[in-house]
């Protein structure tokens, strides 16, 4: 995955781990798409990939996307995605244990304190 697609996968999984996607979370993802997709992308295909994952496959896929994003991104780009991820987890005013776990994976694996 390129970094933009990987970022989309990261945010989509992060929004789904509590088994509900609020309109506020959807807005954050749309904001990411507007700022990060300078070219036309088949989001239907990407959504199909994400939708076909079983919940017990989310973390493995998330880790793959996390690594792909890291490999292609600069530090400022990683920080920018982290800001989107934080905004996403706070969007519905409830940060679940699952959301916190996945958000922490980003911080831990990217060495951000």
Secondary structure, 3 states (H helix, E strand, C coil): CCHHHHHHHHHHHHHHCCCCCCHHHHHHHHHHHHHHCCCCCCHHHHHHHHHCCCHHHHHHHHHHHHHHHHHHCCHHHHHHHHHHHHHHHHCCCCCCHHHHHHHHHHHHHCCCC
